[in-house]
């Protein structure tokens, strides 16, 4: 049965991922005051709106359970909003697969570069293209995507959780060791209250990108209801929404402390020259075997994370095709292939459709292999609608908050709680737009000096 601790474990697994690698860079752009404060603010907002979202799992009047985020949106806000939510989720999930492919290829290059620098010295010019590794990642994902009943492979989630904690802990440990060695605040590694110095507009755009990175790191609302469905198995008391509220508190607290440690110690270790990816070859150099281990963990984690993220898109497309062409053998026929260890089922639609999606993600990743800007854009696009807007609007509909209530003297004024929720909505929208603008600006500048499919680092 679901408990607070199992729910917390699922949420922590969903939160802690590749976003942790960019936090040192993000705090470097914002400085010692604004950096941690922004991270704390995003975590607080995520925790508050996750509580609102937990109450939407079971409909307040009918008692009907909503097993997906889209079902909950449809139950409270109607069909049009469900479609809007579906589009945002699809964009976010497809974008996340691109981000995972980029990150995994950077980690594979980092292993090769780390070994090169160890053998030839830290001043050596060791540059390698990510393209070959992106192609290899794509081929591996095409093969893995054909595994039937992939969503039932519980061991994969456990493995991914172990890998994410391991590489994040290695990064934190290396940063702590570097600070303890006495490099904090010396020369080029110095840090400051206001972060990296730059001209006015460049500084603002960098800060916006950093905000987007932090939003991406704190996002998990898109799958919270799905996690709540897993928890709602046997126990009826305490109610599943109360379990999820407590679990969200535990998970957000643990992940926020972990994020603050990684971001702050990473900034202390590198100062204003903090790399975009703390475990890339431009970050730590020694011990090279430990850095290699961390990057191997990243690759293993992201191979699984790619599939976990892509599976809902696969299944949604295949369900749509089955409804549209129920008599087509291309859509419905299953061919059995006998292998030495097992009988493997191949469906033409699954083979073609999933291969096409993985190929598209791989090609886009090869075209725009920019870690921080892609993460910032994903955070900006997904954080406001999925973490703030839909939970707030569903809570308003559930609580029957009207826009205006009768006040004294015959005057009518908006209720305070409605004003507060809409103000939160508006502020987060403005922040999301600013983060998206910073990410797009960063991508455009990177593309000006970049030859497509020729990226080296």
Buried (B, 14 or more C-beta within 10 A) or exposed (E): EBBBEBBBBBBBBBBBBBBBBBBBBBBBBBBBEBBBEBBBBBBEBBBBBBBBBBBBBBBEEEEEBBBBBBBBBBBBBEEEBBEBBBEBBBBBBBBBBBBBBBBBBBBBBBBBBBBBBBEEEEEEEBEBBBBEBBBBBBEBBBEBBBBEEBBEBEEBBEBBBBBBBBBBBBBBEBBBEBBEEEBBEEEEBEBBEBBBEBEEEEBBBBBBBBBBBBBBBBBBBBBBBBBBBEBBEEEEEEBBBEBBBBBBBBBBEBBBEBBBBBBBBBBBBBBBBBBBBBBBBBBBBEEBEBBBBBBBBBBBBBBBBBBBBBBBBBEBBBEEBEEEEEEEEEBBEEEEEEEEEEEEBEBBBBBEBBBEBBBBBBBBBBEBBBBBBBBBBBBBBBBBBBBBBBBBBBBBBBBEBEEEEEEEEEEEEBBEEBEEBBEBBEEBBEBBEBBBBBBBBBBEBBBEEBEEEEBEB
